[in-house]
Amino acid sequence: MLSVESIDLHYGAAQALKSVGFTAEPGQVTCVLGRNGVGKTSALRAIAGQQPVSAGVIRWEGEDISGLTPYKRARKGVALVPQGRDIFPLLSVRENLETGFSVLPRSQRKVPDAVFELFPVLKSMLSRRGGDLSGGQQQQLAIGRAIVMKPRLLLLDEPTEGIQPSIIKDIGRAITYLRNTGEMAIVLVEQYFEFARDLADRFAVMDRGEVVLSGAREDLEEEAVRTHLTV
């Protein structure tokens, strides 16, 4: 289980997160909701180790990982699909997927069949450069690359941003499939309530760097959540 416990995060003198806490369990999706700029991405960066926390603890599978480098966290099964996707534009689709091998022992360095079952378009584009793909295809590639890492904790930062509706549905189905395997805890950062509502088992709603609402899906009132999503 992931346990984020009262973490603070600063960028210089500016405080981005204030005593933020939430959990994520295998076989469940925890959705972190909020407007742009409220600290959702900072929370994921803290979990992945890309930004150090100034207070609080991040525990993964019972271990305090707050001081570990991003690479060591990845070796422990933590995978981040960042906002903006960050694929390698000059590498082929196959090569982009194979960058996920870096945290795996040689005996496990194989692209899982599930990647192509979830995103069939990638199989037909293995030799194409990542930069030649559409935005939606790049998002599928970024998620596929994370799956290659065989993560036990998957962090998704606004995977629907700028994506056409048909691919949003594909991404939703992929998240549902990964959750239903029961092998992976998923943290999904979103600002679109409808997409999150259909996927999440738990919610944490953020505003101005703090978690202002949290709980199980059935316990949160839609109207209360939406007040923190409207501009």
N, C-alpha and C positions, 0 to 999 in steps of 0.2 A: 504493500500500500504506500502511496505518496501522502505525506503529511507536511503541509506548509504551515509553520507555526510562528505567527506574529512577526513576520519579516518586515524590515525597513530596507529601503533602497534609495541611494542618493546618486545624482549626477552632479558632481561638484557640490555646490551649496544648495542645490534644488532637491527637495525630497519628492521622489516619485511614488513610493509605496510607504504606507503607514500601518504597521501592525497587521499586515495582510495574512489571512489564514484560510485554508480550505483543504479538503482531502480528495483523493481519487483512488478507487479500488479496481482490481482486475475484474473484467466483465462489466464495467460500467463506464459511462461518459459523464464527466464533470464539465459543465459548461460555464465559462467565465464570461459574463455579459457586461456591457457598458458602452457609453459613447466613445468616440475617438478621443484619445489623450487622457484617459482616466487611469492608465497604468496597467492595462491588460497585457500588452506586449512586454512590459518591464517584468511582470510576474513570470511569464514564460522564460524570458532571458535569465532570470534569477534561478529558476529550476534547472535550466540547461547549463548553467555555469558561465554564461556569457557576460554576466554582470554580477559583481560581488554584492552580497547583502551586508548592510551595516548593523543589523540586529536581527535576532530571531534564528530559527533553525529550519532547515529543509531535510526531512528524513525520507529515505526511499528504502523499502523492504527492511525497515527497522534500523538502518544505518544513517548516521548524520553525514550527508554528502555536501554540506554547505561550503566546505573548503576545497572540494575536489575541482580539478580542471575540467573543462568541457569534454576533453577526450576520455578522461577516466570515467566520467558520468556516462558517456556513450558506451564504454566497455561494460558498464553495469546495466545496460539495457535501456538507456534514456535516448530517445530520438526526437528531434525538433524539425517540424516542417515550418519554416519561417514565413512571415508575411513578405510577399514579393518573390517567394519561391527559391531564389538564389541557386538556380540550376547553372551548369557550366555551358555557356552558349556555343562554344567552339567544339565541345565534345559531342560525340554521338549519343543517341538515347541509350544505347547499350553501355557506353562508357560512363554516362551519368549514373546509371543504375549500379554499375560495378564500383563506383566510389564508396558505396555502402559496405563493401567488403572489408574496408580498412579496420573495422573493429571486430571482425570475425576470425576465428582460427581457419587455417587453410582448408580443413576438411569440410567447412560449412559455406565456402564461398561459391554459392550458386544462387541465381535469381529464382526466388520461389515461384511456383506455378500460379500462386494466388495473385501475383502482380498482374499477370496477363489475363487472368480470369476476371479480375475487378476492372481492369483498364485494357480491353482488347486492342485499342488503337495503338498502344505502345508496341505491341508485338509486330505490327505492320510497319513501324517506323524506326526499327532498331538502328538502322544505318544513317538516319537523318540527324543533322546537328540539332542540339537542343534549342539553339537560337532561332531555328526555322519553324518551330512549333508555335501554335496559337497559345494565347494565355491560358485557356482551359486545359490544353494538352500539357503545357508546362506544369500546371498545378497537379495534374495526374502523375506526371513524371516525378515531381518532388515527393508526393506521397508514396509512390512506388519505390523510390530510393530509400525512404525511411523504412518501408516494410522489409527491404533487403537486409537491413541491419538486425532483423529479428528482435525488435524492441519489446520490452515488457511495459514500458511507459512511453506513450506517443503523445507529443505536444503539437497541436495544430493551431497555427495563428491565422485566423480569418481566411480559411480556405475557399470561401465563396466570393471573396472580394474581386469584383470585375469579371466574374465568370458568367457565361451564358446559362440560362435555366436548365438546359438538357444536361450539361456537365455538372451543375449543382446537384441534380438528382443522382448522377453517377457517384459523386463524392459522398452524398448522404447514404447511398446503399453500401459503399465501401466502408464507411465508419460503422454502420450497423453490423456488417459482416465481421469486422475486426472485433467489435465489442462482444458479439455472440460466440466467438471462439473461446471466451473466458480466460484468455492467456494474457490480456493486455489491459492496463489502465489507460484511459484516454482523457486528456484535458483539451477541451475545444474552446478556443477564444472566438467569440462571435459578437456582432452588434445587431444581427438580424434575428428577431425573437422567434419567428415562425420556424426557421431552420433549426434553431437550438431547441425549441420546445418539442419538436418531433424526435429528437435524438437523445436529449440529456436525461440522465437518471438523477443528477444533482445539479444545483445551480449555485453560483457565487456571483452576485451583482456588485459591480464596482462603481464608485463615484469619487472623484478627486483623490485617487490613490488609496482608498479604503474599501473594504468589503462592507456594504450597507445592508445587503440581504443575502441570506444563504439558507440552504435546506434541500430536502428531497423534492423531486419534481412535483409531487402531489400536494406539497405543503405551501408552495409559493403561489401567490395570487398574481394573475396576469396583469391586472391594472397597476399593482404596486411595482412590478418589474418594469412595465412600459414607462412609468414616470421617470425612470433613470436611463431610458434609451432615447427619449425624444429630445431634440435640440431646443 
